[in-house]
Each structure stands twice: as structure tokens, then as C-alpha cells.
Amino acid sequence: MNMLHKKLLFLMLGAALLTGCDGNTPLMDEVQNGDIDKARALITDVGDINERNNYGWTVLMHAARLGNVELIALLVDNGADVNAQDQDNWSALMRASLKGHTEAVRYLLSKGAEVNFKDNTNTTALHWAALRGHKDVVLLLLDAGADFTIVNDRRWTPMKAAATEGENDIILLLKRYGAKE
């Protein structure tokens, strides 16, 4: 076997080993692909809609990270737990907030998503949205009762997170809700 064939074989073996290393279910894969029709077809065969991959993610967390409200609604309508948390205590609401998916955040909140969950660093959805400058998401979270006084492990409130990134609009918004510097 020549060197080129050895390299090609090595790459193919590496790709095979990486396939499925996260433990995603077929439904998770289709949700990540954004294929609502395939997800709808698979959902009837799912034993547990809240099954987790190797990182504790549920299929709803994948949909929330992508901000796909149609998929999120399909999953919630079929029993997905809006308040499930992964091994790092992240929720679907945190994932949607981090990415600035306003409509996904709105939907999850309407379905009872806990607004003040803390991840394993005591960071909330409000911290993540403030840090990333997602003003509309910050407003939704505040209107839903997000606690702007929570201090994470970095000793940051959501206002400090916003200030760190120079997010002046978010700072002003938080001040309107009573946050102090």
C-alpha cells in the first residue's frame, strides 16, 4: 500500500470513528439538518422524546440552538421538556438566548421555560443574551421575570456582561428595569 492509500485509509477510519461520537439519535440528526418532514416522520417512532446524547442534550436543545420555531413547536407538542438541562445545566432557553433567536425564546417562554436557570457557572439566559448584545431577547427575558441581580462565577451580573462587550443599549435597557451598575 503506497503512502497516499495509507493517508486515505487513515482519514476514512478517523471519519468513521467520529461519526456518532456525540451519541445523537436519528431524530436529533434530522433536527440539526432542519428537516421538519423527516423529523415529523421519526417522532412517532421515538420511545423517549427527552432522550439525551452523550453531553446530556435533548432534541429540543438542538432545535433551540438553531432557532427553528417550527421544529421546537413540533417537539414540545410531542412532549419535549422545555426545562430539561444538559450535563452543564444548560437549557433550551439558554441555547436560544445565546444565539439571539428571539422567536424561539418567545415560544419557549410561552411554554413555561424557566427564565432563571443557572448553568454550571451560575450564568443565566439573561447573562448570555446581554453578553452577546441580543437586545430583543434581553427584553423578552426581563418581561418574563429574569433576575438581573444574579452574579455568575466570573462575578458578573448581566449588566457587567453587557458592559464587558460595550453593549450600551443593553445597559440602558437593564437600567430601565432597575439594574444598578
Secondary structure, 3 states (H helix, E strand, C coil): CCHHHHHHHHHHHHHHHHCCCCCCCHHHHHHHHCCHHHHHHHHCCCCCCCCCCCCCCCHHHHHHHHCCHHHHHHHHHCCCCCCCECCCCCEHHHHHHHHCCHHHHHHHHHCCCCCCCCCCCCCCHHHHHHHHCCHHHHHHHHHCCCCCCCCCCCCCCHHHHHHHCCCHHHHHHHHHCCCCC
